[in-house]
């Protein structure tokens, strides 16, 4: 098994899928906090701000934990 794969139930998955799963969990927690704080009202396009936040979190996780 290479470093760029994760074994899950005998199936080899790309490690990027693990990064996406971790990002999804962190993103939804941050999104919940931002919605509760009503922080999305300062953005012109809240969906675009959410997408940018997802990319930022994904990039940070890949820089910290990437191979």
C-alpha positions in Angstrom: 0.0 0.0 0.0 1.4 3.4 -1.0 1.4 6.5 1.1 -1.2 8.1 -1.2 -3.9 5.5 -0.5 -6.2 4.6 2.4 -7.4 1.1 2.9 -11.1 1.0 4.0 -12.7 -2.4 4.2 -10.3 -3.9 1.7 -10.9 -1.1 -0.8 -8.0 1.3 -1.6 -9.2 4.9 -1.7 -7.1 8.0 -2.6 -5.9 9.9 0.4 -7.6 13.0 -1.0 -10.9 11.5 -0.1 -9.8 11.4 3.5 -8.8 15.1 3.3 -12.2 15.9 1.8 -14.0 14.0 4.6 -12.0 15.8 7.3 -12.6 19.1 5.6 -16.4 18.4 5.4 -16.6 17.8 9.1 -14.6 21.0 10.0 -16.4 23.0 7.5 -19.9 22.1 8.8 -18.8 22.9 12.3 -17.4 26.3 11.2 -20.5 27.0 9.1 -22.8 26.3 12.1 -20.8 28.7 14.3 -20.8 31.4 11.5 -24.6 31.0 11.1 -25.2 31.3 14.8 -23.0 34.4 14.9 -24.8 35.8 11.9 -21.5 36.4 10.2 -22.8 35.4 6.7 -24.8 38.7 6.5 -21.6 40.7 5.9 -20.8 38.8 2.7 -22.2 39.9 -0.7 -22.7 36.2 -1.7 -22.9 33.8 1.2 -22.7 30.7 -0.9 -19.5 32.0 -2.5 -18.1 32.8 0.9 -18.9 29.2 2.1 -17.2 27.7 -0.9 -14.1 29.9 -0.3 -14.1 28.8 3.4 -14.2 25.1 2.3 -11.2 25.6 -0.1 -9.3 27.4 2.7 -9.9 24.6 5.2 -9.0 22.0 2.6 -5.8 23.8 1.7 -4.8 24.1 5.4 -5.5 20.4 6.1 -3.5 19.4 3.0 -0.6 21.6 4.0 -0.5 20.4 7.5 -1.1 16.6 6.9 -0.3 16.1 3.3 2.3 13.7 2.1 
